[in-house]
Amino acid sequence: MTPNSKILLTQKEAAEYLNTTVGTLNTWRHYGKDKIPFVRWGNRIRYRKEDLDAWIQAQIVRPNN
């Protein structure tokens, strides 16, 4: 890990990373859609980049050949 890398991303940073909105992340979290792991730190929500990367990998659809 580089000195400037963050361990936890804010909701805004996570939304930007996933090219979506904070509102969409809130909806997914509230309804349990897509099961992206998150960290609840008091009343704050944070995301680990490695969890976002794993979620992205799980979304890959490979066509049948």
C-alpha positions as CSV (number, residue, x, y, z in Angstrom):
1,M,0.0,0.0,0.0
2,T,1.3,3.4,-0.9
3,P,1.4,6.1,1.8
4,N,-1.3,8.1,0.0
5,S,-3.7,5.3,-0.5
6,K,-6.8,5.2,1.7
7,I,-7.9,2.1,3.5
8,L,-11.6,3.2,3.6
9,L,-13.4,5.2,1.0
10,T,-16.3,7.6,1.7
11,Q,-19.6,7.0,0.1
12,K,-18.9,9.8,-2.4
13,E,-15.5,8.3,-3.3
14,A,-17.0,4.8,-3.6
15,A,-19.8,6.1,-5.8
16,E,-17.2,7.9,-8.1
17,Y,-15.1,4.7,-8.2
18,L,-18.1,2.7,-9.3
19,N,-19.4,5.5,-11.6
20,T,-22.7,5.7,-9.9
21,T,-24.3,8.0,-7.3
22,V,-24.3,8.1,-3.5
23,G,-28.1,7.7,-3.7
24,T,-27.7,4.5,-5.7
25,L,-25.2,3.1,-3.1
26,N,-27.7,4.0,-0.3
27,T,-30.5,2.3,-2.1
28,W,-28.4,-0.9,-2.7
29,R,-27.4,-0.9,0.9
30,H,-30.9,-0.3,2.3
31,Y,-32.5,-3.0,0.2
32,G,-29.6,-5.4,0.3
33,K,-29.2,-5.3,-3.5
34,D,-25.9,-6.4,-4.9
35,K,-24.5,-7.1,-1.4
36,I,-21.5,-4.7,-1.6
37,P,-19.8,-5.0,1.8
38,F,-19.4,-1.8,3.8
39,V,-18.1,-0.7,7.1
40,R,-20.4,1.1,9.6
41,W,-18.2,3.5,11.7
42,G,-20.5,5.2,14.1
43,N,-23.1,6.9,11.8
44,R,-20.7,6.9,8.9
45,I,-20.6,4.4,6.0
46,R,-17.2,3.5,4.4
47,Y,-16.2,1.1,1.7
48,R,-12.9,-0.9,1.3
49,K,-11.5,-0.6,-2.3
50,E,-10.7,-4.3,-2.3
51,D,-14.4,-5.1,-1.6
52,L,-15.5,-2.8,-4.5
53,D,-13.0,-4.5,-6.8
54,A,-14.3,-7.9,-5.8
55,W,-17.8,-6.8,-6.4
56,I,-16.9,-5.5,-9.8
57,Q,-15.3,-8.9,-10.6
58,A,-18.4,-10.7,-9.5
59,Q,-20.5,-8.7,-12.0
60,I,-18.6,-9.9,-15.1
61,V,-20.8,-11.9,-17.4
62,R,-19.1,-14.3,-19.7
63,P,-21.2,-15.3,-22.7
64,N,-21.6,-19.0,-23.4
65,N,-19.6,-20.1,-26.4
